[in-house]
Amino acid sequence: MKSKKRGKSKLNNNQVWTIFGVVLVLSLIVIFFLSPYIHLSGSAVQTVSHIKAGDELFFEVKVDGVKDITVTFSKDVKDIMIVTEPVDKVGWDFKGIIYSMFKISSQDADKISKLVLTLKIKEQELYNSGLAKYDVRAYLNRQELETTFETQEGDYFYYKVKSSGFGDYVIGKAEVAKIPVKEVPPVIEPSKAAPVPEVPKAVEPAPEQPAPLAGKASEQETQSRGIFPEVADFFRKLFS
């Protein structure tokens, strides 16, 4: 009795490449959605499938002095992505000493109410940039953020930064704007010269009384002599 030989099934090239492609796509999906965070070209990408309002999410970053970030959600979100990436230039004019610049962005930024950043900066790198330990400040879109020195561990300084938004961040120290000083004119004291004497006003002479008429003058003279001289003159003329 002859035994039957079984033929071996062989996969063609198309089937092999199809299987390889499916495995590759599934691997990328697993890495992207199940990994707590991934780094792409110096950037940190945090993904979350679902989180409720009021919950906090902590994740490590390690980008340009930022060690980790804790975000607080104001709304329920699904399939959220938070990206932290270094930048060469921010979208606003910063004047001062810069230690690092980076950008934090998310398609669901309006559903996040608060961010707390932990900075981890090496002591020598900080001094090389021209900053001192207590000079470090964080800025977001022109606004200075609350930055607190926490502790020093070995060669590293740790800081906490409280923020409420996304956008371009700067770690450094802004230049203090110089306030122009108004010049006060000198006070001139009045001179102590001798007082000027007052010039007396000229006294106008009293107007002269007009001279009396001749008739009136004799009448006044007669009145001054009285009646008796007139009577004497009458009798003198009568007996002469």
KADACOR-V389295 format. One line per field, one symbol per residue. burial: 1 if it has 16 or more other ideal C-beta (glycine too) atoms within 10 Angstrom, else 0. Layout:
burial = ???
This chain:
burial = 000000000000000000000000000000000000100000011111001000001010101111111010100010010111110001000100111111110101001100111111100001001010001111110000101000000000101010100111111110000000000000000000000000000000000000000000000000000000000000000000
